[in-house]
Structures are given as C-alpha cells and as structure tokens.
Amino acid sequence: MPIFQYYVASTIDGYIASPDDDLGWLLQFDQVEGVSGSYESFFDGVGSLAMGGDTYRWLIKHEDGKWPYPDVPCWVFTHHEYAAPAGSDVTFVRGDVSEFAPDLLAAAGDRNVWLVGGGDLVAQFADAGLLNEIIVTIIPVVLGAGKRLLPLEGPTPPLELVSSRVLGGAAVEMHYRMPEKRP
C-alpha cells in the first residue's frame, strides 16, 4: 500500500533552502559517495509526486526547460497559473491536500508518493494526518536563515527512527516514521 514520504536534504540548522531559494550549499555534495545513490534508490520506489509552487518554479528555472520526472505523475499545489512542460504529467491544483490525497495514492500504484516540497506543503500533509515518513539527509552546512525543514507547530509526538546511515563520511540520512495521528 503506498504511503506519503518526505524525502529531503536539510542543513544542520534545519533549512532546506536559503531565503532566496539558493541550493548551492546542497549541490556541492552531489558527487559525495553515497548521496546520489541514496536518491536513486529512493526514487525507484516513487509512483507519484506532490510539490508546492515554489519548488515547481525552482525546477523549471534550474532544469533548463527539461522536466526531471517525465514518467511520474505530479500534482503542483499553487495559486498561480502555469503551463506544464512538454513530456510531463503535471496537474496544477488548489485546495486542501486531503482532497487530492486519494488521487496521489491511486496514481502511485504499488509505489509511494514523494512529497517533494517545500516544507510548507509537507506541513499541510502532516497537519492532515497524511505524512507517513520523513527521510532527511543532514548536510554539514549552516545557513543561519532560510526555508524551514518542516514548519509545524510543535512539539509533535516522538517520531520513530526506522534507520540511519552515514553517506560518504559527510552527510547523515535519517529515516523516521510519523506517529499515528490521534483524535
């Protein structure tokens, strides 16, 4: 049965992007042994995607017009009007994430739904009780400010650590399961 997963990289001070959406701090680790392999392994289990408008705009700007997920259906939660890139399966939506959760799960088939980001969108899934797992790679960089990893009102109940591992002697990947949402 598919689940909702937030797979993301974060600085050690809890940011996923600089205030101006720069990811240079992260991209410098692309060639670190184990980092790209972790992503490829994770992505093999992805059947559909959900992302916010800021993440979509960043991808369009930085991928030179090529959609990086041509074979994976994607829902973009946004209040802006966009055109889908050629060769993509992108649906632009507005509204509560729980309204679109059944479509995301159905499209994922026997794989999972990747909540690509950003943190604000993922927080909406968490608030709706739909976030099942967080897989976060901690990159050894401090930004001091930026876009938060998961801007939830806290504290949350404790998350369950499923696994952790060091990637290339530089980064640490931690896989957590979210607690069941209680009434």
C-alpha positions in Angstrom: 0.0 0.0 0.0 1.5 3.4 -1.0 2.4 5.9 1.7 3.3 9.6 1.7 7.1 10.3 2.2 9.0 13.5 2.6 12.5 12.9 1.2 14.6 16.0 1.7 18.0 17.4 2.5 18.5 19.9 5.3 21.3 21.9 6.7 22.3 21.1 10.3 20.3 24.2 11.4 17.1 22.9 9.8 16.8 24.7 6.5 16.0 23.2 3.1 16.8 26.3 1.0 18.4 29.7 1.6 16.0 32.7 1.9 16.3 33.3 -1.8 15.8 29.6 -2.7 19.5 29.0 -3.4 20.6 25.4 -3.2 24.3 25.8 -3.9 25.0 24.7 -0.3 23.4 21.3 -1.2 24.5 20.9 -4.8 28.2 20.9 -3.8 27.5 17.5 -2.2 26.1 15.9 -5.4 29.4 14.0 -6.0 29.8 12.8 -2.4 29.9 9.0 -2.4 26.5 7.6 -1.4 24.5 10.8 -1.7 23.3 10.3 -5.3 22.9 6.5 -4.8 20.6 7.2 -1.9 18.4 9.4 -4.1 18.3 6.8 -6.9 17.3 4.0 -4.5 14.6 6.2 -3.0 13.3 7.3 -6.4 12.9 3.7 -7.6 10.0 3.5 -5.1 8.2 6.7 -6.2 4.9 6.4 -8.1 3.7 10.0 -7.9 4.8 13.4 -6.7 3.3 16.4 -4.9 5.1 19.7 -4.7 4.4 23.4 -4.0 4.6 26.2 -6.4 8.0 27.5 -5.2 9.5 24.1 -5.8 7.9 23.8 -9.2 9.3 27.3 -10.2 12.7 26.4 -9.0 12.7 23.2 -11.1 11.6 25.0 -14.2 14.2 27.7 -13.8 17.1 25.3 -13.0 16.4 22.3 -15.2 16.7 24.3 -18.5 13.2 23.5 -19.5 13.6 19.7 -19.1 11.1 18.1 -16.7 13.2 15.9 -14.4 10.3 13.4 -13.7 8.8 12.7 -17.2 7.4 9.3 -16.3 5.9 10.2 -12.9 2.5 11.9 -12.4 2.9 15.1 -10.4 0.5 17.4 -8.6 1.6 21.0 -8.1 -0.2 22.8 -5.3 -0.3 26.5 -6.3 -2.4 29.6 -6.6 -0.6 30.7 -9.8 -1.2 29.8 -13.4 1.5 27.7 -15.1 1.9 25.7 -18.2 3.1 22.1 -17.9 6.5 21.3 -19.5 6.5 19.2 -22.7 6.7 15.5 -21.8 5.4 15.9 -18.3 2.3 14.6 -16.5 1.7 17.6 -14.3 -1.6 18.6 -12.8 -1.9 22.0 -11.1 -4.3 22.1 -8.2 -5.7 24.4 -5.5 -7.2 23.4 -2.2 -6.8 21.2 0.8 -4.2 18.4 0.4 -6.6 15.8 1.7 -8.9 16.5 -1.2 -6.2 15.3 -3.6 -4.6 12.5 -1.4 -6.8 9.7 -3.0 -5.6 10.7 -6.5 -2.0 10.8 -5.5 -2.2 7.4 -3.8 -4.1 5.9 -6.8 -1.5 7.2 -9.2 1.3 5.8 -7.1 0.1 2.3 -7.7 2.3 -0.1 -5.7 4.9 2.7 -5.1 4.9 5.7 -2.7 4.0 9.4 -3.0 7.0 11.7 -2.7 6.2 15.0 -1.1 9.0 16.8 -2.9 8.4 20.1 -1.0 8.5 22.6 0.1 8.3 22.4 3.8 5.0 24.4 3.9 3.2 21.9 1.7 4.6 19.0 3.6 3.4 20.6 6.8 -0.1 20.7 5.3 0.1 16.9 4.7 1.3 16.4 8.3 -1.4 18.6 9.7 -4.0 16.5 7.8 -2.5 13.3 9.2 -1.2 12.2 5.8 2.6 12.3 6.3 3.8 8.8 7.0 7.6 9.1 6.8 10.4 11.6 6.7 13.7 10.7 5.1 16.0 13.6 5.8 19.7 13.8 4.8 21.5 16.2 7.1 24.2 18.2 5.1 27.1 19.6 7.2 26.4 23.2 6.4 24.9 26.1 8.5 22.7 28.6 6.6 21.5 30.7 9.6 18.2 31.5 7.8 16.0 30.2 5.0 13.1 27.9 4.3 12.4 25.6 7.3 12.6 21.8 7.0 9.1 21.3 8.4 7.3 24.4 9.7 4.8 22.7 12.1 3.5 24.0 15.4 5.2 21.8 17.9 6.1 19.9 19.7 5.0 16.8 17.8 4.8 13.3 19.4 8.1 11.5 19.1 8.9 10.1 15.6 10.1 6.5 15.3 13.6 6.2 13.9 13.5 3.5 11.3 17.1 3.7 10.2 20.1 6.0 9.9 23.3 5.9 7.9 26.4 8.0 7.1 26.7 8.9 3.4 30.2 9.4 2.2 31.6 10.5 5.5 29.9 13.8 5.1 26.1 13.5 5.4 23.7 11.6 7.7 20.5 10.1 6.3 17.8 9.5 8.9 14.5 7.7 8.1 11.6 8.4 10.5 8.1 7.1 10.7 5.5 9.6 11.9 3.2 8.7 14.8 -0.4 7.8 14.1 -2.5 11.0 14.2 -4.7 10.8 17.3 -8.2 12.2 17.6 
